[in-house]
Amino acid sequence: MEMTTTEKIKLLKDRNGLTLGELAAKANTTRQNLNNKFGRNNFCEKEIRALGDVLGCDVEIVFINRKTGERV
């Protein structure tokens, strides 16, 4: 089963030894806001890229056409 975005971010947060508050501060948001987004698993692309940057990760968001296999 595929991990949710929230699960991936939490895993990377833990691997980087960060608390939720530390991750939020480095991503220029509040702990409460980030916790709410975790609860809803609701992140926009800009937020995902900012969190990836804080976590030292590149982010790829790819759409793959099911009929042709084209990656966009």
N, CA, C, O and CB atoms as a CASP TS submission, in Angstrom:
PFRMAT TS
TARGET T0000
AUTHOR 0000-0000-0000
METHOD Language model
MODEL 1
PARENT N/A
ATOM      1  N   MET     1       0.839  -1.183   0.000  1.00  0.00           N
ATOM      2  CA  MET     1       0.000   0.000   0.000  1.00  0.00           C
ATOM      3  C   MET     1       0.884   1.245   0.000  1.00  0.00           C
ATOM      4  O   MET     1       1.880   1.310   0.721  1.00  0.00           O
ATOM      5  CB  MET     1      -0.954  -0.002   1.218  1.00  0.00           C
ATOM      6  N   GLU     2       0.520   2.203  -0.791  1.00  0.00           N
ATOM      7  CA  GLU     2       1.306   3.429  -0.930  1.00  0.00           C
ATOM      8  C   GLU     2       1.122   4.338   0.286  1.00  0.00           C
ATOM      9  O   GLU     2       0.028   4.447   0.839  1.00  0.00           O
ATOM     10  CB  GLU     2       0.911   4.175  -2.214  1.00  0.00           C
ATOM     11  N   MET     3       2.206   4.982   0.685  1.00  0.00           N
ATOM     12  CA  MET     3       2.160   5.913   1.805  1.00  0.00           C
ATOM     13  C   MET     3       1.478   7.212   1.382  1.00  0.00           C
ATOM     14  O   MET     3       1.580   7.632   0.230  1.00  0.00           O
ATOM     15  CB  MET     3       3.579   6.197   2.336  1.00  0.00           C
ATOM     16  N   THR     4       0.784   7.840   2.328  1.00  0.00           N
ATOM     17  CA  THR     4       0.194   9.150   2.057  1.00  0.00           C
ATOM     18  C   THR     4       1.293  10.205   2.111  1.00  0.00           C
ATOM     19  O   THR     4       2.395   9.943   2.593  1.00  0.00           O
ATOM     20  CB  THR     4      -0.941   9.478   3.076  1.00  0.00           C
ATOM     21  N   THR     5       0.990  11.383   1.619  1.00  0.00           N
ATOM     22  CA  THR     5       1.941  12.496   1.688  1.00  0.00           C
ATOM     23  C   THR     5       2.304  12.778   3.141  1.00  0.00           C
ATOM     24  O   THR     5       3.474  12.998   3.454  1.00  0.00           O
ATOM     25  CB  THR     5       1.353  13.766   1.023  1.00  0.00           C
ATOM     26  N   THR     6       1.328  12.775   4.018  1.00  0.00           N
ATOM     27  CA  THR     6       1.578  13.009   5.440  1.00  0.00           C
ATOM     28  C   THR     6       2.536  11.965   6.000  1.00  0.00           C
ATOM     29  O   THR     6       3.475  12.312   6.717  1.00  0.00           O
ATOM     30  CB  THR     6       0.261  12.993   6.228  1.00  0.00           C
ATOM     31  N   GLU     7       2.313  10.699   5.684  1.00  0.00           N
ATOM     32  CA  GLU     7       3.189   9.630   6.180  1.00  0.00           C
ATOM     33  C   GLU     7       4.617   9.812   5.683  1.00  0.00           C
ATOM     34  O   GLU     7       5.569   9.589   6.431  1.00  0.00           O
ATOM     35  CB  GLU     7       2.658   8.258   5.747  1.00  0.00           C
ATOM     36  N   LYS     8       4.769  10.212   4.442  1.00  0.00           N
ATOM     37  CA  LYS     8       6.103  10.439   3.883  1.00  0.00           C
ATOM     38  C   LYS     8       6.807  11.587   4.590  1.00  0.00           C
ATOM     39  O   LYS     8       7.984  11.484   4.937  1.00  0.00           O
ATOM     40  CB  LYS     8       6.014  10.725   2.384  1.00  0.00           C
ATOM     41  N   ILE     9       6.081  12.688   4.802  1.00  0.00           N
ATOM     42  CA  ILE     9       6.679  13.850   5.462  1.00  0.00           C
ATOM     43  C   ILE     9       7.063  13.498   6.899  1.00  0.00           C
ATOM     44  O   ILE     9       8.142  13.872   7.358  1.00  0.00           O
ATOM     45  CB  ILE     9       5.702  15.054   5.442  1.00  0.00           C
ATOM     46  N   LYS    10       6.194  12.785   7.610  1.00  0.00           N
ATOM     47  CA  LYS    10       6.498  12.387   8.994  1.00  0.00           C
ATOM     48  C   LYS    10       7.722  11.482   9.048  1.00  0.00           C
ATOM     49  O   LYS    10       8.562  11.631   9.935  1.00  0.00           O
ATOM     50  CB  LYS    10       5.290  11.672   9.627  1.00  0.00           C
ATOM     51  N   LEU    11       7.830  10.554   8.116  1.00  0.00           N
ATOM     52  CA  LEU    11       8.988   9.659   8.067  1.00  0.00           C
ATOM     53  C   LEU    11      10.269  10.459   7.870  1.00  0.00           C
ATOM     54  O   LEU    11      11.260  10.234   8.564  1.00  0.00           O
ATOM     55  CB  LEU    11       8.828   8.621   6.937  1.00  0.00           C
ATOM     56  N   LEU    12      10.249  11.388   6.928  1.00  0.00           N
ATOM     57  CA  LEU    12      11.429  12.205   6.659  1.00  0.00           C
ATOM     58  C   LEU    12      11.736  13.146   7.824  1.00  0.00           C
ATOM     59  O   LEU    12      12.901  13.404   8.128  1.00  0.00           O
ATOM     60  CB  LEU    12      11.231  13.010   5.374  1.00  0.00           C
ATOM     61  N   LYS    13      10.702  13.652   8.467  1.00  0.00           N
ATOM     62  CA  LYS    13      10.874  14.498   9.655  1.00  0.00           C
ATOM     63  C   LYS    13      11.617  13.721  10.733  1.00  0.00           C
ATOM     64  O   LYS    13      12.575  14.218  11.326  1.00  0.00           O
ATOM     65  CB  LYS    13       9.500  14.992  10.191  1.00  0.00           C
ATOM     66  N   ASP    14      11.165  12.504  10.977  1.00  0.00           N
ATOM     67  CA  ASP    14      11.804  11.664  11.994  1.00  0.00           C
ATOM     68  C   ASP    14      13.238  11.309  11.612  1.00  0.00           C
ATOM     69  O   ASP    14      14.131  11.343  12.459  1.00  0.00           O
ATOM     70  CB  ASP    14      10.994  10.387  12.208  1.00  0.00           C
ATOM     71  N   ARG    15      13.460  10.975  10.363  1.00  0.00           N
ATOM     72  CA  ARG    15      14.819  10.639   9.902  1.00  0.00           C
ATOM     73  C   ARG    15      15.775  11.826  10.042  1.00  0.00           C
ATOM     74  O   ARG    15      16.981  11.646  10.210  1.00  0.00           O
ATOM     75  CB  ARG    15      14.782  10.175   8.438  1.00  0.00           C
ATOM     76  N   ASN    16      15.221  13.038   9.971  1.00  0.00           N
ATOM     77  CA  ASN    16      16.031  14.245  10.117  1.00  0.00           C
ATOM     78  C   ASN    16      16.110  14.708  11.572  1.00  0.00           C
ATOM     79  O   ASN    16      16.724  15.733  11.868  1.00  0.00           O
ATOM     80  CB  ASN    16      15.464  15.360   9.251  1.00  0.00           C
ATOM     81  N   GLY    17      15.492  13.957  12.473  1.00  0.00           N
ATOM     82  CA  GLY    17      15.552  14.274  13.890  1.00  0.00           C
ATOM     83  C   GLY    17      14.851  15.574  14.264  1.00  0.00           C
ATOM     84  O   GLY    17      15.261  16.267  15.195  1.00  0.00           O
ATOM     85  N   LEU    18      13.794  15.896  13.531  1.00  0.00           N
ATOM     86  CA  LEU    18      13.068  17.145  13.783  1.00  0.00           C
ATOM     87  C   LEU    18      11.759  16.880  14.514  1.00  0.00           C
ATOM     88  O   LEU    18      11.096  15.870  14.279  1.00  0.00           O
ATOM     89  CB  LEU    18      12.793  17.880  12.466  1.00  0.00           C
ATOM     90  N   THR    19      11.402  17.788  15.392  1.00  0.00           N
ATOM     91  CA  THR    19      10.064  17.758  15.974  1.00  0.00           C
ATOM     92  C   THR    19       9.106  18.425  14.995  1.00  0.00           C
ATOM     93  O   THR    19       9.524  19.062  14.027  1.00  0.00           O
ATOM     94  CB  THR    19      10.032  18.467  17.372  1.00  0.00           C
ATOM     95  N   LEU    20       7.828  18.269  15.263  1.00  0.00           N
ATOM     96  CA  LEU    20       6.833  18.920  14.416  1.00  0.00           C
ATOM     97  C   LEU    20       7.010  20.436  14.466  1.00  0.00           C
ATOM     98  O   LEU    20       6.915  21.107  13.439  1.00  0.00           O
ATOM     99  CB  LEU    20       5.406  18.529  14.853  1.00  0.00           C
ATOM    100  N   GLY    21       7.263  20.970  15.646  1.00  0.00           N
ATOM    101  CA  GLY    21       7.469  22.406  15.803  1.00  0.00           C
ATOM    102  C   GLY    21       8.684  22.904  15.052  1.00  0.00           C
ATOM    103  O   GLY    21       8.644  23.972  14.442  1.00  0.00           O
ATOM    104  N   GLU    22       9.774  22.136  15.091  1.00  0.00           N
ATOM    105  CA  GLU    22      10.993  22.527  14.376  1.00  0.00           C
ATOM    106  C   GLU    22      10.772  22.515  12.870  1.00  0.00           C
ATOM    107  O   GLU    22      11.196  23.430  12.163  1.00  0.00           O
ATOM    108  CB  GLU    22      12.153  21.593  14.741  1.00  0.00           C
ATOM    109  N   LEU    23      10.101  21.468  12.384  1.00  0.00           N
ATOM    110  CA  LEU    23       9.803  21.393  10.950  1.00  0.00           C
ATOM    111  C   LEU    23       8.925  22.566  10.534  1.00  0.00           C
ATOM    112  O   LEU    23       9.173  23.200   9.508  1.00  0.00           O
ATOM    113  CB  LEU    23       9.110  20.053  10.602  1.00  0.00           C
ATOM    114  N   ALA    24       7.913  22.849  11.317  1.00  0.00           N
ATOM    115  CA  ALA    24       7.016  23.959  11.000  1.00  0.00           C
ATOM    116  C   ALA    24       7.774  25.280  10.958  1.00  0.00           C
ATOM    117  O   ALA    24       7.598  26.067  10.027  1.00  0.00           O
ATOM    118  CB  ALA    24       5.880  24.037  12.025  1.00  0.00           C
ATOM    119  N   ALA    25       8.608  25.527  11.948  1.00  0.00           N
ATOM    120  CA  ALA    25       9.352  26.783  12.007  1.00  0.00           C
ATOM    121  C   ALA    25      10.269  26.933  10.800  1.00  0.00           C
ATOM    122  O   ALA    25      10.356  28.013  10.216  1.00  0.00           O
ATOM    123  CB  ALA    25      10.167  26.862  13.299  1.00  0.00           C
ATOM    124  N   LYS    26      10.949  25.864  10.425  1.00  0.00           N
ATOM    125  CA  LYS    26      11.862  25.917   9.279  1.00  0.00           C
ATOM    126  C   LYS    26      11.106  26.096   7.967  1.00  0.00           C
ATOM    127  O   LYS    26      11.657  26.613   6.995  1.00  0.00           O
ATOM    128  CB  LYS    26      12.709  24.646   9.218  1.00  0.00           C
ATOM    129  N   ALA    27       9.840  25.670   7.940  1.00  0.00           N
ATOM    130  CA  ALA    27       9.017  25.806   6.738  1.00  0.00           C
ATOM    131  C   ALA    27       8.164  27.081   6.782  1.00  0.00           C
ATOM    132  O   ALA    27       7.275  27.269   5.951  1.00  0.00           O
ATOM    133  CB  ALA    27       8.114  24.575   6.574  1.00  0.00           C
ATOM    134  N   ASN    28       8.443  27.948   7.755  1.00  0.00           N
ATOM    135  CA  ASN    28       7.735  29.229   7.894  1.00  0.00           C
ATOM    136  C   ASN    28       6.230  29.072   8.067  1.00  0.00           C
ATOM    137  O   ASN    28       5.443  29.786   7.446  1.00  0.00           O
ATOM    138  CB  ASN    28       8.005  30.091   6.691  1.00  0.00           C
ATOM    139  N   THR    29       5.844  28.131   8.918  1.00  0.00           N
ATOM    140  CA  THR    29       4.434  27.965   9.276  1.00  0.00           C
ATOM    141  C   THR    29       4.381  27.669  10.769  1.00  0.00           C
ATOM    142  O   THR    29       5.415  27.637  11.436  1.00  0.00           O
ATOM    143  CB  THR    29       3.744  26.815   8.433  1.00  0.00           C
ATOM    144  N   THR    30       3.192  27.455  11.287  1.00  0.00           N
ATOM    145  CA  THR    30       3.057  27.143  12.706  1.00  0.00           C
ATOM    146  C   THR    30       2.906  25.641  12.900  1.00  0.00           C
ATOM    147  O   THR    30       2.523  24.911  11.985  1.00  0.00           O
ATOM    148  CB  THR    30       1.853  27.888  13.316  1.00  0.00           C
ATOM    149  N   ARG    31       3.215  25.201  14.104  1.00  0.00           N
ATOM    150  CA  ARG    31       3.058  23.784  14.433  1.00  0.00           C
ATOM    151  C   ARG    31       1.584  23.391  14.289  1.00  0.00           C
ATOM    152  O   ARG    31       1.268  22.317  13.777  1.00  0.00           O
ATOM    153  CB  ARG    31       3.571  23.488  15.880  1.00  0.00           C
ATOM    154  N   GLN    32       0.691  24.267  14.742  1.00  0.00           N
ATOM    155  CA  GLN    32      -0.736  23.975  14.660  1.00  0.00           C
ATOM    156  C   GLN    32      -1.200  23.848  13.206  1.00  0.00           C
ATOM    157  O   GLN    32      -1.960  22.937  12.875  1.00  0.00           O
ATOM    158  CB  GLN    32      -1.537  25.065  15.372  1.00  0.00           C
ATOM    159  N   ASN    33      -0.748  24.753  12.342  1.00  0.00           N
ATOM    160  CA  ASN    33      -1.131  24.692  10.933  1.00  0.00           C
ATOM    161  C   ASN    33      -0.623  23.400  10.289  1.00  0.00           C
ATOM    162  O   ASN    33      -1.356  22.731   9.561  1.00  0.00           O
ATOM    163  CB  ASN    33      -0.584  25.918  10.175  1.00  0.00           C
ATOM    164  N   LEU    34       0.631  23.058  10.563  1.00  0.00           N
ATOM    165  CA  LEU    34       1.196  21.841   9.984  1.00  0.00           C
ATOM    166  C   LEU    34       0.472  20.605  10.525  1.00  0.00           C
ATOM    167  O   LEU    34       0.185  19.674   9.773  1.00  0.00           O
ATOM    168  CB  LEU    34       2.709  21.751  10.284  1.00  0.00           C
ATOM    169  N   ASN    35       0.183  20.597  11.809  1.00  0.00           N
ATOM    170  CA  ASN    35      -0.541  19.476  12.402  1.00  0.00           C
ATOM    171  C   ASN    35      -1.924  19.322  11.775  1.00  0.00           C
ATOM    172  O   ASN    35      -2.371  18.204  11.520  1.00  0.00           O
ATOM    173  CB  ASN    35      -0.668  19.665  13.916  1.00  0.00           C
ATOM    174  N   ASN    36      -2.601  20.444  11.528  1.00  0.00           N
ATOM    175  CA  ASN    36      -3.911  20.396  10.866  1.00  0.00           C
ATOM    176  C   ASN    36      -3.794  19.816   9.462  1.00  0.00           C
ATOM    177  O   ASN    36      -4.635  19.020   9.045  1.00  0.00           O
ATOM    178  CB  ASN    36      -4.533  21.799  10.803  1.00  0.00           C
ATOM    179  N   LYS    37      -2.762  20.211   8.740  1.00  0.00           N
ATOM    180  CA  LYS    37      -2.556  19.682   7.382  1.00  0.00           C
ATOM    181  C   LYS    37      -2.258  18.182   7.430  1.00  0.00           C
ATOM    182  O   LYS    37      -2.708  17.428   6.567  1.00  0.00           O
ATOM    183  CB  LYS    37      -1.397  20.434   6.673  1.00  0.00           C
ATOM    184  N   PHE    38      -1.499  17.753   8.443  1.00  0.00           N
ATOM    185  CA  PHE    38      -1.252  16.323   8.624  1.00  0.00           C
ATOM    186  C   PHE    38      -2.577  15.592   8.851  1.00  0.00           C
ATOM    187  O   PHE    38      -2.810  14.527   8.279  1.00  0.00           O
ATOM    188  CB  PHE    38      -0.283  16.079   9.814  1.00  0.00           C
ATOM    189  N   GLY    39      -3.435  16.166   9.682  1.00  0.00           N
ATOM    190  CA  GLY    39      -4.712  15.528   9.993  1.00  0.00           C
ATOM    191  C   GLY    39      -5.610  15.378   8.779  1.00  0.00           C
ATOM    192  O   GLY    39      -6.353  14.404   8.661  1.00  0.00           O
ATOM    193  N   ARG    40      -5.538  16.345   7.881  1.00  0.00           N
ATOM    194  CA  ARG    40      -6.371  16.304   6.670  1.00  0.00           C
ATOM    195  C   ARG    40      -5.638  15.711   5.471  1.00  0.00           C
ATOM    196  O   ARG    40      -6.247  15.456   4.432  1.00  0.00           O
ATOM    197  CB  ARG    40      -6.849  17.700   6.325  1.00  0.00           C
ATOM    198  N   ASN    41      -4.311  15.487   5.615  1.00  0.00           N
ATOM    199  CA  ASN    41      -3.470  15.072   4.490  1.00  0.00           C
ATOM    200  C   ASN    41      -3.742  16.000   3.305  1.00  0.00           C
ATOM    201  O   ASN    41      -4.051  15.559   2.198  1.00  0.00           O
ATOM    202  CB  ASN    41      -3.740  13.576   4.103  1.00  0.00           C
ATOM    203  N   ASN    42      -3.615  17.306   3.579  1.00  0.00           N
ATOM    204  CA  ASN    42      -4.021  18.320   2.618  1.00  0.00           C
ATOM    205  C   ASN    42      -2.891  19.338   2.442  1.00  0.00           C
ATOM    206  O   ASN    42      -2.779  20.297   3.204  1.00  0.00           O
ATOM    207  CB  ASN    42      -5.327  19.021   3.075  1.00  0.00           C
ATOM    208  N   PHE    43      -2.064  19.112   1.431  1.00  0.00           N
ATOM    209  CA  PHE    43      -0.933  19.989   1.158  1.00  0.00           C
ATOM    210  C   PHE    43      -1.005  20.454  -0.291  1.00  0.00           C
ATOM    211  O   PHE    43      -1.317  19.666  -1.184  1.00  0.00           O
ATOM    212  CB  PHE    43       0.416  19.270   1.443  1.00  0.00           C
ATOM    213  N   CYS    44      -0.718  21.731  -0.525  1.00  0.00           N
ATOM    214  CA  CYS    44      -0.608  22.198  -1.904  1.00  0.00           C
ATOM    215  C   CYS    44       0.841  21.948  -2.365  1.00  0.00           C
ATOM    216  O   CYS    44       1.726  21.683  -1.551  1.00  0.00           O
ATOM    217  CB  CYS    44      -1.002  23.733  -2.028  1.00  0.00           C
ATOM    218  N   GLU    45       1.054  22.037  -3.660  1.00  0.00           N
ATOM    219  CA  GLU    45       2.377  21.761  -4.221  1.00  0.00           C
ATOM    220  C   GLU    45       3.448  22.669  -3.624  1.00  0.00           C
ATOM    221  O   GLU    45       4.558  22.219  -3.340  1.00  0.00           O
ATOM    222  CB  GLU    45       2.347  21.925  -5.735  1.00  0.00           C
ATOM    223  N   LYS    46       3.121  23.932  -3.434  1.00  0.00           N
ATOM    224  CA  LYS    46       4.076  24.887  -2.876  1.00  0.00           C
ATOM    225  C   LYS    46       4.528  24.452  -1.481  1.00  0.00           C
ATOM    226  O   LYS    46       5.711  24.536  -1.153  1.00  0.00           O
ATOM    227  CB  LYS    46       3.457  26.295  -2.820  1.00  0.00           C
ATOM    228  N   GLU    47       3.583  23.989  -0.666  1.00  0.00           N
ATOM    229  CA  GLU    47       3.907  23.529   0.689  1.00  0.00           C
ATOM    230  C   GLU    47       4.764  22.269   0.661  1.00  0.00           C
ATOM    231  O   GLU    47       5.703  22.133   1.445  1.00  0.00           O
ATOM    232  CB  GLU    47       2.626  23.267   1.480  1.00  0.00           C
ATOM    233  N   ILE    48       4.440  21.360  -0.235  1.00  0.00           N
ATOM    234  CA  ILE    48       5.208  20.120  -0.348  1.00  0.00           C
ATOM    235  C   ILE    48       6.641  20.433  -0.754  1.00  0.00           C
ATOM    236  O   ILE    48       7.582  19.852  -0.214  1.00  0.00           O
ATOM    237  CB  ILE    48       4.555  19.158  -1.368  1.00  0.00           C
ATOM    238  N   ARG    49       6.808  21.333  -1.690  1.00  0.00           N
ATOM    239  CA  ARG    49       8.160  21.698  -2.128  1.00  0.00           C
ATOM    240  C   ARG    49       8.939  22.388  -1.003  1.00  0.00           C
ATOM    241  O   ARG    49      10.134  22.142  -0.837  1.00  0.00           O
ATOM    242  CB  ARG    49       8.091  22.616  -3.363  1.00  0.00           C
ATOM    243  N   ALA    50       8.267  23.252  -0.231  1.00  0.00           N
ATOM    244  CA  ALA    50       8.929  23.929   0.892  1.00  0.00           C
ATOM    245  C   ALA    50       9.352  22.920   1.952  1.00  0.00           C
ATOM    246  O   ALA    50      10.458  23.012   2.484  1.00  0.00           O
ATOM    247  CB  ALA    50       7.999  24.990   1.512  1.00  0.00           C
ATOM    248  N   LEU    51       8.492  21.964   2.262  1.00  0.00           N
ATOM    249  CA  LEU    51       8.834  20.937   3.249  1.00  0.00           C
ATOM    250  C   LEU    51       9.963  20.056   2.724  1.00  0.00           C
ATOM    251  O   LEU    51      10.870  19.690   3.472  1.00  0.00           O
ATOM    252  CB  LEU    51       7.597  20.076   3.592  1.00  0.00           C
ATOM    253  N   GLY    52       9.907  19.720   1.441  1.00  0.00           N
ATOM    254  CA  GLY    52      10.988  18.938   0.838  1.00  0.00           C
ATOM    255  C   GLY    52      12.312  19.650   0.960  1.00  0.00           C
ATOM    256  O   GLY    52      13.332  19.028   1.257  1.00  0.00           O
ATOM    257  N   ASP    53      12.307  20.943   0.735  1.00  0.00           N
ATOM    258  CA  ASP    53      13.533  21.741   0.844  1.00  0.00           C
ATOM    259  C   ASP    53      14.077  21.686   2.268  1.00  0.00           C
ATOM    260  O   ASP    53      15.273  21.475   2.467  1.00  0.00           O
ATOM    261  CB  ASP    53      13.270  23.207   0.428  1.00  0.00           C
ATOM    262  N   VAL    54      13.217  21.873   3.248  1.00  0.00           N
ATOM    263  CA  VAL    54      13.627  21.808   4.652  1.00  0.00           C
ATOM    264  C   VAL    54      14.185  20.424   4.983  1.00  0.00           C
ATOM    265  O   VAL    54      15.138  20.300   5.752  1.00  0.00           O
ATOM    266  CB  VAL    54      12.437  22.142   5.581  1.00  0.00           C
ATOM    267  N   LEU    55      13.590  19.392   4.401  1.00  0.00           N
ATOM    268  CA  LEU    55      13.988  18.015   4.700  1.00  0.00           C
ATOM    269  C   LEU    55      15.147  17.532   3.834  1.00  0.00           C
ATOM    270  O   LEU    55      15.562  16.376   3.929  1.00  0.00           O
ATOM    271  CB  LEU    55      12.808  17.091   4.521  1.00  0.00           C
ATOM    272  N   GLY    56      15.667  18.422   2.987  1.00  0.00           N
ATOM    273  CA  GLY    56      16.809  18.069   2.146  1.00  0.00           C
ATOM    274  C   GLY    56      16.462  17.114   1.022  1.00  0.00           C
ATOM    275  O   GLY    56      17.272  16.271   0.636  1.00  0.00           O
ATOM    276  N   CYS    57      15.255  17.252   0.501  1.00  0.00           N
ATOM    277  CA  CYS    57      14.781  16.341  -0.545  1.00  0.00           C
ATOM    278  C   CYS    57      14.333  17.116  -1.786  1.00  0.00           C
ATOM    279  O   CYS    57      13.793  18.218  -1.686  1.00  0.00           O
ATOM    280  CB  CYS    57      13.622  15.474  -0.017  1.00  0.00           C
ATOM    281  N   ASP    58      14.565  16.526  -2.936  1.00  0.00           N
ATOM    282  CA  ASP    58      13.958  17.011  -4.167  1.00  0.00           C
ATOM    283  C   ASP    58      12.569  16.395  -4.250  1.00  0.00           C
ATOM    284  O   ASP    58      12.349  15.281  -3.776  1.00  0.00           O
ATOM    285  CB  ASP    58      14.831  16.653  -5.432  1.00  0.00           C
ATOM    286  N   VAL    59      11.637  17.120  -4.851  1.00  0.00           N
ATOM    287  CA  VAL    59      10.259  16.653  -4.968  1.00  0.00           C
ATOM    288  C   VAL    59       9.920  16.499  -6.437  1.00  0.00           C
ATOM    289  O   VAL    59      10.195  17.388  -7.243  1.00  0.00           O
ATOM    290  CB  VAL    59       9.271  17.628  -4.271  1.00  0.00           C
ATOM    291  N   GLU    60       9.325  15.373  -6.781  1.00  0.00           N
ATOM    292  CA  GLU    60       8.842  15.138  -8.141  1.00  0.00           C
ATOM    293  C   GLU    60       7.344  14.929  -8.084  1.00  0.00           C
ATOM    294  O   GLU    60       6.858  14.079  -7.338  1.00  0.00           O
ATOM    295  CB  GLU    60       9.551  13.915  -8.799  1.00  0.00           C
ATOM    296  N   ILE    61       6.619  15.695  -8.860  1.00  0.00           N
ATOM    297  CA  ILE    61       5.190  15.479  -9.005  1.00  0.00           C
ATOM    298  C   ILE    61       4.968  15.194 -10.483  1.00  0.00           C
ATOM    299  O   ILE    61       5.180  16.059 -11.333  1.00  0.00           O
ATOM    300  CB  ILE    61       4.338  16.722  -8.498  1.00  0.00           C
ATOM    301  N   VAL    62       4.542  13.986 -10.777  1.00  0.00           N
ATOM    302  CA  VAL    62       4.455  13.535 -12.164  1.00  0.00           C
ATOM    303  C   VAL    62       3.053  13.020 -12.454  1.00  0.00           C
ATOM    304  O   VAL    62       2.479  12.267 -11.669  1.00  0.00           O
ATOM    305  CB  VAL    62       5.503  12.440 -12.452  1.00  0.00           C
ATOM    306  N   PHE    63       2.520  13.431 -13.578  1.00  0.00           N
ATOM    307  CA  PHE    63       1.282  12.869 -14.094  1.00  0.00           C
ATOM    308  C   PHE    63       1.665  11.888 -15.189  1.00  0.00           C
ATOM    309  O   PHE    63       2.472  12.214 -16.060  1.00  0.00           O
ATOM    310  CB  PHE    63       0.308  13.984 -14.628  1.00  0.00           C
ATOM    311  N   ILE    64       1.097  10.694 -15.154  1.00  0.00           N
ATOM    312  CA  ILE    64       1.400   9.680 -16.160  1.00  0.00           C
ATOM    313  C   ILE    64       0.101   9.302 -16.867  1.00  0.00           C
ATOM    314  O   ILE    64      -0.838   8.801 -16.247  1.00  0.00           O
ATOM    315  CB  ILE    64       2.078   8.421 -15.515  1.00  0.00           C
ATOM    316  N   ASN    65       0.066   9.550 -18.173  1.00  0.00           N
ATOM    317  CA  ASN    65      -1.105   9.210 -18.972  1.00  0.00           C
ATOM    318  C   ASN    65      -1.268   7.694 -18.978  1.00  0.00           C
ATOM    319  O   ASN    65      -0.368   6.976 -19.414  1.00  0.00           O
ATOM    320  CB  ASN    65      -0.977   9.765 -20.425  1.00  0.00           C
ATOM    321  N   ARG    66      -2.393   7.209 -18.505  1.00  0.00           N
ATOM    322  CA  ARG    66      -2.611   5.756 -18.392  1.00  0.00           C
ATOM    323  C   ARG    66      -2.658   5.062 -19.754  1.00  0.00           C
ATOM    324  O   ARG    66      -2.326   3.881 -19.862  1.00  0.00           O
ATOM    325  CB  ARG    66      -3.909   5.481 -17.639  1.00  0.00           C
ATOM    326  N   LYS    67      -3.066   5.782 -20.780  1.00  0.00           N
ATOM    327  CA  LYS    67      -3.164   5.159 -22.105  1.00  0.00           C
ATOM    328  C   LYS    67      -1.826   5.135 -22.816  1.00  0.00           C
ATOM    329  O   LYS    67      -1.468   4.139 -23.445  1.00  0.00           O
ATOM    330  CB  LYS    67      -4.182   5.891 -22.960  1.00  0.00           C
ATOM    331  N   THR    68      -1.090   6.225 -22.719  1.00  0.00           N
ATOM    332  CA  THR    68       0.145   6.341 -23.505  1.00  0.00           C
ATOM    333  C   THR    68       1.414   6.171 -22.694  1.00  0.00           C
ATOM    334  O   THR    68       2.480   5.922 -23.255  1.00  0.00           O
ATOM    335  CB  THR    68       0.183   7.663 -24.181  1.00  0.00           C
ATOM    336  N   GLY    69       1.310   6.303 -21.366  1.00  0.00           N
ATOM    337  CA  GLY    69       2.494   6.243 -20.522  1.00  0.00           C
ATOM    338  C   GLY    69       3.285   7.541 -20.522  1.00  0.00           C
ATOM    339  O   GLY    69       4.332   7.634 -19.882  1.00  0.00           O
ATOM    340  N   GLU    70       2.785   8.551 -21.243  1.00  0.00           N
ATOM    341  CA  GLU    70       3.483   9.848 -21.276  1.00  0.00           C
ATOM    342  C   GLU    70       3.552  10.435 -19.877  1.00  0.00           C
ATOM    343  O   GLU    70       2.560  10.455 -19.147  1.00  0.00           O
ATOM    344  CB  GLU    70       2.774  10.838 -22.238  1.00  0.00           C
ATOM    345  N   ARG    71       4.733  10.912 -19.512  1.00  0.00           N
ATOM    346  CA  ARG    71       4.958  11.544 -18.205  1.00  0.00           C
ATOM    347  C   ARG    71       5.009  13.061 -18.395  1.00  0.00           C
ATOM    348  O   ARG    71       5.759  13.583 -19.220  1.00  0.00           O
ATOM    349  CB  ARG    71       6.284  11.019 -17.541  1.00  0.00           C
ATOM    350  N   VAL    72       4.205  13.732 -17.621  1.00  0.00           N
ATOM    351  CA  VAL    72       4.147  15.194 -17.686  1.00  0.00           C
ATOM    352  C   VAL    72       4.488  15.753 -16.315  1.00  0.00           C
ATOM    353  O   VAL    72       4.502  16.970 -16.130  1.00  0.00           O
ATOM    354  CB  VAL    72       2.741  15.689 -18.156  1.00  0.00           C
TER
END
